[in-house]
Amino acid sequence: MVRFRDLPILQDVLASANFLIEVRDARLPLLSAAHPLPRRFQAKERIVVLNKTDRADPSATARWVEHFKHQGLLVLPASALAPGQAVTKLRRLLEERGEARRGRALLRAAVIGLPNVGKSTLLNVLARSGRAATGDRPGITVGKQWVKMGPSAYLLDSPGAVPLADGIERDLPHEVFKLALCRIFPDGRLEAVDVVGDFLAWLRG
């Protein structure tokens, strides 16, 4: 998993925010987690969005939602490409948090997560804008982007945290192919033949 202490730009993003929206790929709800958060940021309110549910098994997603709820996490399954009740619920939650802070500092919600999990697409849907650049490959967002969401809240987009070579590839070498197949790793980071080989081995059980 990504270690935020190794990523100075995300340290800056976390320091700027008072609410965190951690976006994960619903197909890889554990492997696409971007944590642990540094201790001084762990007290910030956070919601975990399991994005791309349209590409995941619905029954598996439901089980993961219950799993995370039992851990005390605020979790929401969603599909940013097909906005519906889930995204509306998240927008309402942010608006309520923003209204509750009136007279104090504005709500500054940072959208964080690995590359290509749908952070910028979700931000655009929430803010009803197309200001954050998006694309079906990692690395589209290269810097922080503040987007206004109503009179009392701002959303902060951030670059995806690419897992470090001496991190996930060392600790979970047999799981890395899943990140590649979901296009979370940049193109060329892994050899295609290795990805296919690991995938076939996984299928064989």
C-alpha positions as CSV (number, residue, x, y, z in Angstrom):
1,M,0.0,0.0,0.0
2,V,1.1,3.6,-0.6
3,R,3.0,5.2,2.2
4,F,2.0,8.9,2.4
5,R,5.2,9.8,4.3
6,D,7.1,9.1,1.0
7,L,4.9,11.5,-1.0
8,P,5.6,15.2,-0.1
9,I,2.8,16.5,-2.4
10,L,0.2,14.4,-0.6
11,Q,1.5,15.5,2.7
12,D,0.8,19.1,1.5
13,V,-2.7,18.1,0.3
14,L,-3.5,16.4,3.6
15,A,-2.4,19.5,5.6
16,S,-4.6,21.7,3.4
17,A,-7.8,19.7,4.0
18,N,-10.2,19.3,6.9
19,F,-12.2,16.5,5.3
20,L,-10.8,13.5,3.3
21,I,-12.5,11.6,0.5
22,E,-10.5,8.5,-0.1
23,V,-11.4,6.9,-3.5
24,R,-10.7,3.2,-4.0
25,D,-11.4,0.9,-6.9
26,A,-14.4,-1.3,-5.9
27,R,-12.8,-4.2,-7.7
28,L,-9.7,-3.9,-5.4
29,P,-11.1,-2.4,-2.2
30,L,-8.0,-3.4,-0.1
31,L,-5.2,-3.3,-2.6
32,S,-6.3,0.1,-3.9
33,A,-6.3,1.6,-0.4
34,A,-3.9,4.6,0.0
35,H,-2.9,4.4,3.7
36,P,-1.9,4.4,6.4
37,L,-2.4,8.1,6.9
38,P,0.3,9.8,9.0
39,R,-0.7,9.9,12.6
40,R,-1.4,13.7,12.7
41,F,-4.0,13.3,9.9
42,Q,-5.8,10.3,11.2
43,A,-8.2,12.4,13.3
44,K,-9.6,14.1,10.2
45,E,-13.1,13.0,9.2
46,R,-12.9,10.7,6.2
47,I,-15.2,8.8,3.9
48,V,-14.1,5.9,1.7
49,V,-15.7,5.9,-1.7
50,L,-15.7,2.5,-3.5
51,N,-15.8,3.8,-7.0
52,K,-16.3,2.0,-10.3
53,T,-19.0,-0.3,-8.8
54,D,-20.4,-0.6,-12.4
55,R,-17.3,-2.8,-13.1
56,A,-17.4,-4.8,-9.9
57,D,-19.4,-7.7,-8.6
58,P,-22.5,-6.2,-6.8
59,S,-22.6,-8.9,-4.2
60,A,-18.9,-8.6,-3.5
61,T,-19.2,-4.9,-3.2
62,A,-22.1,-5.2,-0.7
63,R,-19.9,-7.5,1.5
64,W,-17.0,-5.1,1.4
65,V,-19.3,-2.2,2.4
66,E,-20.5,-4.2,5.4
67,H,-16.9,-5.2,6.2
68,F,-15.7,-1.6,6.3
69,K,-18.7,-0.4,8.2
70,H,-17.9,-3.0,10.9
71,Q,-14.4,-1.4,11.1
72,G,-16.1,1.9,11.9
73,L,-15.4,3.5,8.5
74,L,-17.8,5.8,6.7
75,V,-18.1,4.1,3.3
76,L,-20.1,4.7,0.1
77,P,-20.2,2.6,-3.1
78,A,-20.5,4.7,-6.2
79,S,-19.9,5.0,-9.9
80,A,-18.7,8.5,-10.9
81,L,-19.4,7.7,-14.6
82,A,-23.1,6.9,-13.8
83,P,-24.0,9.4,-11.1
84,G,-27.0,8.4,-9.1
85,Q,-28.2,8.2,-5.5
86,A,-24.7,7.5,-4.1
87,V,-23.1,10.6,-5.6
88,T,-26.1,12.7,-4.6
89,K,-25.7,11.3,-1.0
90,L,-22.0,12.2,-1.0
91,R,-22.7,15.7,-2.3
92,R,-25.4,16.3,0.4
93,L,-23.0,15.1,3.1
94,L,-20.3,17.6,1.9
95,E,-22.9,20.4,1.7
96,E,-24.1,19.6,5.2
97,R,-20.5,19.6,6.6
98,G,-19.9,22.9,4.8
99,E,-23.0,24.5,6.2
100,A,-22.1,23.3,9.7
101,R,-18.8,25.1,9.4
102,R,-20.3,28.5,8.5
103,G,-18.7,31.3,10.5
104,R,-15.5,29.2,10.7
105,A,-13.1,27.9,8.1
106,L,-14.7,26.7,4.9
107,L,-14.9,23.0,4.3
108,R,-11.9,21.9,2.3
109,A,-12.4,18.3,1.2
110,A,-9.4,16.6,-0.4
111,V,-10.0,13.8,-2.9
112,I,-7.1,11.3,-2.4
113,G,-6.2,7.9,-3.7
114,L,-4.2,5.9,-6.2
115,P,-4.0,6.8,-9.9
116,N,-6.9,6.1,-12.1
117,V,-9.4,5.2,-9.4
118,G,-11.7,8.0,-10.6
119,K,-10.8,10.9,-8.3
120,S,-11.0,13.7,-10.9
121,T,-14.2,12.3,-12.4
122,L,-15.8,12.1,-9.0
123,L,-14.7,15.6,-8.2
124,N,-16.3,16.9,-11.4
125,V,-19.6,15.2,-10.7
126,L,-19.7,16.5,-7.1
127,A,-18.9,20.1,-8.2
128,R,-21.0,19.8,-11.4
129,S,-18.1,21.0,-13.5
130,G,-15.5,19.7,-15.9
131,R,-12.6,21.7,-14.4
132,A,-10.6,18.7,-13.3
133,A,-8.8,16.9,-16.2
134,T,-9.7,13.2,-16.5
135,G,-8.7,10.1,-18.5
136,D,-8.6,6.3,-18.5
137,R,-5.0,6.1,-17.6
138,P,-2.9,7.1,-14.6
139,G,-1.0,10.4,-14.4
140,I,-3.6,12.8,-15.8
141,T,-3.7,15.0,-12.7
142,V,-0.2,16.4,-12.1
143,G,-0.8,19.1,-9.5
144,K,-3.3,20.3,-6.9
145,Q,-6.6,21.7,-8.2
146,W,-9.1,23.5,-6.0
147,V,-12.7,23.4,-7.3
148,K,-15.5,25.4,-5.6
149,M,-18.5,23.4,-4.5
150,G,-21.2,25.8,-3.3
151,P,-20.8,28.8,-1.1
152,S,-19.2,27.0,1.9
153,A,-17.1,24.2,0.5
154,Y,-14.1,23.5,-1.8
155,L,-12.9,20.3,-3.3
156,L,-9.2,19.6,-3.7
157,D,-8.1,17.2,-6.4
158,S,-4.6,15.7,-6.1
159,P,-2.2,13.5,-8.2
160,G,-2.6,9.8,-7.7
161,A,-0.1,8.2,-5.4
162,V,1.8,5.7,-7.5
163,P,2.9,2.7,-5.4
164,L,6.6,2.8,-5.0
165,A,8.8,0.1,-6.5
166,D,10.3,-0.8,-3.1
167,G,6.9,-0.9,-1.5
168,I,4.0,-2.8,-3.0
169,E,6.0,-4.6,-5.6
170,R,8.2,-5.9,-2.8
171,D,5.6,-6.6,-0.2
172,L,2.8,-8.0,-2.5
173,P,4.6,-9.2,-5.6
174,H,1.8,-11.6,-6.6
175,E,-0.9,-9.0,-6.3
176,V,0.7,-6.3,-8.5
177,F,-0.8,-7.7,-11.7
178,K,-4.3,-6.7,-10.4
179,L,-3.3,-3.1,-10.2
180,A,-1.9,-3.3,-13.7
181,L,-5.1,-4.8,-15.1
182,C,-7.1,-2.0,-13.5
183,R,-4.7,0.5,-15.1
184,I,-3.6,1.8,-11.7
185,F,0.1,1.4,-12.6
186,P,1.4,3.6,-15.4
187,D,1.8,2.0,-18.8
188,G,5.3,0.4,-19.1
189,R,5.8,0.1,-15.4
190,L,5.4,-3.7,-15.6
191,E,6.2,-6.1,-18.5
192,A,2.9,-7.2,-20.2
193,V,4.1,-10.8,-20.3
194,D,4.6,-10.8,-16.5
195,V,1.1,-9.4,-16.0
196,V,-0.5,-12.0,-18.2
197,G,1.5,-14.8,-16.6
198,D,0.5,-13.8,-13.1
199,F,-3.2,-13.4,-14.2
200,L,-3.2,-16.9,-15.7
201,A,-1.6,-18.3,-12.6
202,W,-4.3,-16.6,-10.5
203,L,-7.0,-18.0,-12.7
204,R,-5.6,-21.5,-12.2
205,G,-5.8,-21.0,-8.5
